[in-house]
Amino acid sequence: MTPLPDSERLNKLIETLSSSDSDVREAAAIELLETGEKAVESLIVALKHANWQVRYYVAWALGQIGDQRAVDPLIIALHDDNPTVQDWVTSALGEIGDPRAVEPLIEALKHNAEKVRHNAATALGYIKDARAVEPLLAALADNDALVRSSAALSLGQIGDQRAVDPLIKLLHDPDDWTRGKAAKALGALGANQAADALIAMLKEDGQWGRYNAAWALGQIGDPRAVDPLVKASETDDVFMKRRTTEALVKLGH
């Protein structure tokens, strides 16, 4: 049998993404991904496919391939009429990491779908552009905990010291996962002024707050954390014991 020309093979794979069989769809998506840059032009065209599942897989594949040619078409696709597609488009833009996406992703932080806002905040952390700092600070007050936590983590990745005081306030968030991400961001920022609040978190009931507070104290390196970390290591919680031990090693103990 004569092999199909590349463009025809790619178009057949793209059409297969609309299959009712999820295994078939995923196999086609993986094959498109393995085709790499040769598939990019066909995938860009498919961002306008009538079937939302095709657009969803196409956005994922373009993000994984990471080709800069996809940036502008993906920015346009942020306005897709399907929130699930928008969700994966925001992730794809973060994976590619091109600064052209910063302003559109900042706008996506105002989206009415929580998952789109969450992925936009995460994507901005991957890109690490200072233009995102103020919008991410505003996102720390989002009514969705996942958005607040992703905004916190991204602020730590960007590394701007303007985030320190707002992140210290976020250590009192009612959501344990969010407190943990705030602690991790403060550790990434090396925020010594957060040491007292992080030491207090070692006694929290919430596990994510405790775990990330221990990690952050190791990153910050304040010697006042040594005794509290030793005390916190006296636990049956294996993961907490590991985190406190790693922190103590960083502190020279």
N, C-alpha and C positions, 0 to 999 in steps of 0.2 A: 504494500500500500504506500502511495506517495505521501510523504509528510505534508501536513498543512503549512502554508506560509505563516510566518510569525503573526502577522496582523489577524489572520483568520482564526488561528489557534487561540490567540488572546481574547478575541471577541467571543469565541465559544466558551472559554473559561469564565468570562464575565457574565454571560447569560446563565451559566450553570449556578452562579451565586443566587439566582432566584428559585433554585430547586426547593421542593417541599421537604427534602431529606437534609437534615442539618449536617450529617456526616459528609454528604456530597458537597454541600456548600463550603464546609470548612476545608475539605481537600482541594477544592478549586481555589480558595483564597490562599492556601499555603503554596500551591503551585504558582500562582501569580506572584506571590512574595519571592519565591525562589528564582523567578525570572528576572527580578531586580529592575535595574534601570531601563531595560528594554521594554518593560511593561508600562512605564510611567505615562507615556502619551495616551495609550489606550485607556488607562485607569482615569486619567484626567477627563477624558470624554465621558466616561461612565459615571462621573459625579453628577451628571444630569439624567441618569437613567430613570425611567418611569417607576421602577420598583425600589421602594425604600431600603429593602434588605440588600440589594445590590450596592446602593450608595453607601450603606453602612460598612459593608466589607471593603469596598473600594477605599473609603476614608482610612480604615484601619491599615490596609496594605500600603497606601501612600505614606502614612506616618512611619511605618516600619522600614520602608525602603529609604526614606529620608532625602529624597531628591528635591533640590531647591525649586525646580520647575513647578512643583505642586503647590507652592506657597500661595500665590495669588488665586488660583482656582479654589483652594481650600478656604481662603478668606471669603470668597464669594459664597461658598457652600455653608458658611456659618449662618446664612439666612435660609437654609433648607427648611421646608415646612414640617419636617419630622424631627421632634426633639431628640430621638435616639441617634439620628444621623448627626445632628448638631453636636451632640455629646461626643461622638467619636471624631468629628472634625476638630473640635477644640483639643482633644488629646493628640491628634495627628500633628497639629501645628506646634504643640509643645515638643513632640518627639523630633521634629525637624529643627526647631530652635532658631528660626530666622527672625531677626528684629522687626521685619515688616509686619509680623503678626501681633506685635505688642499692643498697639492701639485697638485693633479689632477685639483682641482678647480682653482688654480692659472694659470695653463696651459689653462683652459677654458676661462680665461679673454682675451685670444688672438684669440678666435673663430671668424669666419667671420660673424656669425649671432648675431645681436645686442641683441636679447632676451636671448640667451645663456650667453653672457657676462654679461648682467644685472643680471640674476639669479645667476651666479657664484659669482658676487660681493656681492649680497645679502646673499648668503649662507655663504660666508666667514665671514660676520658680525655676523651671528648666532653662528658660531664655535668659534669666538673670539681668534684666534691664532695669535701671534705676527709675525709669518712668512709671513702673508698676508699683513702686513703694506706697505712695499715698492711696491709690485705689485698693491695694491689698490691706492697708491699715483700716480703711473704711469697711472692708469685708470681714474684719475681725468682729464686727457687730452684727453680722448676718444672722437671720433667725434660724438657720440650719447649721447644726453642729459640724457636719462634714465640710461645709464651706469654710467655717471659722478655722477648723483644724488645718485644712489645706492652705488657707491664706497664711496661717502662722508658720507652717513649714516652709512655704515659699519665701517668706520674709527672712527666715534664717538662711536659706540658700542664696538669696541676693546679697545678704551681708551688710545691709545699711543700718547704722546705729540708731537711726530715728525709730526703729522698731522696738528698741529695748523696753522702754517704759510701757507702751501698750501691751507688749507680750507679758511683762510682769503682772499687769492687771489681769490678763487672760489666764494666769495660773489659778485664778479663783472661779473660772468658768464652771457651771454646774455639770458639764459633760466631762467625764474622765478622759476619754480619748483626746478631746480638745486640749485639756490641761497637759496631757502628755506631749502633744505636738508643740505646744507653747514652750514647754521645758526643753524639748529637743532643739527648737529654734534658738533659744537663749544660749544653749551650750554651743551651738554652731557659731553664734555671734561672740562667744567668749565673754559674756556679760557678767563681770564680777559683781556688779550691783544687784544681781539676782540671786546671789549665793544664799542669803538668809532665807528667802522665800523657797528656794529649792531644797534647802536643808529641812525646812518644815514639811515639805511634801514627802519626805522619806517615811513619814509616819501615817500617810494617807491610807484610807481604805481602798481607794481606786488603784488597781494594779498598774495601769498605763502611766498614771501620774508618778507613781513611785519609781517604776523602771526607768523612765526617761529623766527624772530628776537625778537619779544616781549617775546615769550616763553624762548628763550635762555638767554635774559637779566635777566629774573627771576631766571634762574638756576645759572647764573654767580654771581649775587648778588652785582654788583657794584652800590653804592649809586648814582653815577652820572646819572644813568638811570631813576631815579625817576621822575624828571620833564618832560623829553621827553616822558615817558610812560603815565604820566597824560595827557599831550597834545594829545598824540596819542589815548587816550581813548575817546576823545571828537569827536565821529564819529557816523554815523548811521549804520555803519557796525557792526552787532551784534556779529559776530565771533571775530572781532578785539577788540571790547569792552571787550569780555570775556577773550581773551588772555592777554590784558594789565592789566585787573583787577587781574587775577591770578598772573601775574608777580609782581604787586605792593604788593599783599598780601605776596608773598615770600620775598619781600624786606622790609617787616615790615610796610607797609602803607596800 
